[in-house]
Amino acid sequence: MASLAVSLAGLELRNPVLSASGTFGHGLEMQHFAPPRLLGGLVSKTVTLAPRPGNPLPRICETEAGLLNSIGLENRGLEYYLREIAPAMRAAECVVITNIGGERIEDFAELAARLDGESAVDALEVNLSCPNVQGGKLPFATDPRTAEAVLRRVRASTRKPLLAKLSPNVTDIGEIARAVEAGGADAVTAVNTLLGMSVDWRTGKPGINTVMGGYSGVGVKPVALRCAWQCVSAVKIPVIGCGGVASASDVLEFLAVGCRAVEVGTSCFSDPSHIARLPEQLAALLEGAGFSDVNQRIGVLGKGQATPACRPPVAGHA
Ligand code: SIN
């Protein structure tokens, strides 16, 4: 069995497969489909200080290749998370990452401070990049100075490892990655959803109530891969790939561009158990190609190495 263990930002993951925020509840809701002991980690739905009802319906719709969502960070707020969710998460047999979101820099700092003492939480993912609040303006993810300021305040509020989740809806994601690294992020998650929209030409109605929303699913993979690679090229901290991952081969593509792990999201909607099968499929794929350790495939982009299983046979041998 190929070794799948990876480490990043001080976290030891049994494999590089994590759930993506917002697609898997807080994680334990899905344990009958995907036992946490099979995953590298669980990333929670975004938690905000106060409860949020989210955006008006409809706030999700299918596209030809993926989903549009405009949930608007619906959640029951930090008090509920600390009282009802976190204690249960202490039993999760994998790394637990809590995703936090806010409207002001102070919100992020307070969330980080309040979660700092919670033993269930191994790390925080700072959601700088939800496209469905503040009119899709993405104030924290598009301006490097603001992104750095958020991370600086959060860094001062917690000792936990910090992942900064970035948006693809920027001109130069490498610049934002460098900014969050300067602010104290321990890793970058690349990327959140692409800003998109859909319309029914017969009725003139938009697919989702807010018209614009976040586009995700297999169609975004080339964009996400490009963003992840740009982040890898821009910073020294590890990068976690996110966007369109639906197979073990997709996982290895993100690792090839230098990511140390991936988050799996939209594909869990059609089959919530498939994420739990990915590690085994990943091991089989690696073994079939002649590799004994997943770390051998991290950052191989452009290195020109054929996989052992693809090498031409040595003359005289079958
Ligand atoms: C949402 O709740 O609207 C989606 C969360 C996100 O994209 O960060």
Boltz pocket constraint, residues with backbone or C-beta under 6 A from the ligand:
constraints:
  - pocket:
      binder: B
      contacts: [[A, 21], [A, 22], [A, 46], [A, 69], [A, 70], [A, 71], [A, 72], [A, 73], [A, 74], [A, 127], [A, 129], [A, 130], [A, 131], [A, 132], [A, 133], [A, 192], [A, 193], [A, 214]]
      max_distance: 6.0
